[in-house]
Amino acid sequence: MRETTTPDAARLLVDCLKEQGCDRIFTVPGESFLQVLDGLEQQSEIDVVTCRQEGGVAFMACADGALNAGGSGKPGVAFVTRGPGATNASIGVHVAHQDSQPMILFVGDVARDMREREGFQEVDFPAFFGPICKWAARIESADRIPEFVARAYSVAMSGRPGPVVLALPEDMLSDATSAAPRPEVSRPAQAPCPDAMQAMMAMIGDAASPVAIIGGAGWNAKAREHFQLFAERIGLPVATAFRRQDAISPSSSVYAGNLGYGPNPALIERVKNADLIIAVGARLGEATTDGYTVVTPDHPGQQLIHIHPDPDELGRVYRTDLALCSDMAEFAESAALWDDSAVISFDAGSEAHAEWEAWATATPQSSDNAYPLDLATCVTFMRDSLPADTIICNGAGNFAGWWHRYWRYAGYPSQLAPTCGAMGYGVPAAVAAALRHPERTVVAVAGDGDFMMNGQELATAAQHGCNMMVIVVDNGAYGTIRMHQEREFPGRVSATKLSNPDFAALAASYGAWSARAETTEQFRDALGEAKGHTGLRLIHCVIDVEQLAASGATISGLRAKEA
């Protein structure tokens, strides 16, 4: 029988989302949740963003949750269909999990009486998603929709934020129900224990060379402001965890730079030689610690203070000398207001900042090592030309290292980049950022291989009128893997060469302004012209694969090392 009105259950689900403050969802439509699509069409509070592939959908929702972290803390929300739709979206769920970002993925499911028959596109979604999210469940009864939606929001935002997956049986969405939405839930406040704060200040006061590593679960604008005040007052060097470079202002007198791939060697030595590590929000994962070597799990000769909003993270991997379970903003504010900290003073903060400034400033190329298009100089052009609070979005690849090293992530939030190293994140993230912050400049930076993972979302950007710039760095290779290949098997190249389209022409076919740059000067001119346009813009940068990484690594250098 044909539906003449939106069924009760589907209408209730939409009303529950509105009650929880949802104002945008990302989707590729599917027949398994037609009732919800109909309900969304009948209202105006929730913006529906139609995407081109479910991987892009999930990346956009993950990025939207990251953008909300600076304010409301609300999760990004996505809807996809069963089977291929859900499995495509799993990449974004995994990124949200490892990035500790709030997100809710709704998946249209087979009807209840079709289950366990290997029905069309059937997957056991709680079993499939369980290992890569905070909670995965199926809503079996329409009467329980308000309970499940409120719980999803609570779980996604509380403790260590992360993704939740809810499966929606197709027939359940047509059920009658008189249930009403639950009131809006919010992230619970978790103040730090005063005794633990006192112990922390005593440990800092006794330290000779402490270092803080910040950014991660639950970090927000308030945490950024107050922790910076605290660190500057005592001269504490502050490093940011991998791809958390906006966790403190780069202009701060104590900012020491970022950890992760290709960091300042001076910072690595500073962290290794520290007698006290203060980790705030960071999990101290594999990327931040370079395979658990910069700070080792047992860290002999060092003490570790770990502050995190989730008790399950404290002591999970690292021997912890003092653990504080607290909301990041509550902790940072308590630290900034702590009276005893006024007697603590270090010179190391300004020293570490000077080391970072030297490392993060591009030097002119000499004639014997000049590249036609020098990415370090190009990033400097961008820094001088674009607003300080520009949001930079990138996926995975060596190309990102030039922005990690030379860009200043001055605004908050201003860095959208997957800490788990997923390719294809940059363009979808930029779409989410352009929609969430139309008043700010948004730039997606992508390698050629990275761009082709989700470049089709340029169509989404064009359809929804996104004002964003895309910079494609094209070296005709999967450059990161080529670098590892040359290190392990010098001169033996396998499966890393790429044959690419004309990215500028491709962008033009989506209605974008575009340009091709093969030299540094051409990039400068293209950037200047791009600033004069609005809407979708793309610059196709062609570089030599020899220019492997911002650290200075080259193919010839790696081969010479092995010779």
PyMOL commands that set and color helices and strands:
alter all, ss='L'
color gray80, all
select helices_A, chain A and resi 8-19+31-41+54-68+84-99+112-114+125-132+142-157+172-174+194-206+221-234+245-247+265-273+328-337+339-343+348-359+375-385+400-406+426-436+448-463+479-488+503-509+520-531+555-562
alter helices_A, ss='H'
color red, helices_A
select strands_A, chain A and resi 24-27+47-50+76-80+103-109+135-138+163-169+210-214+238-240+255-258+276-280+303-308+322-325+391-394+415-416+442-447+468-474+513-517+536-542
alter strands_A, ss='S'
color yellow, strands_A
deselect
rebuild
show_as cartoon
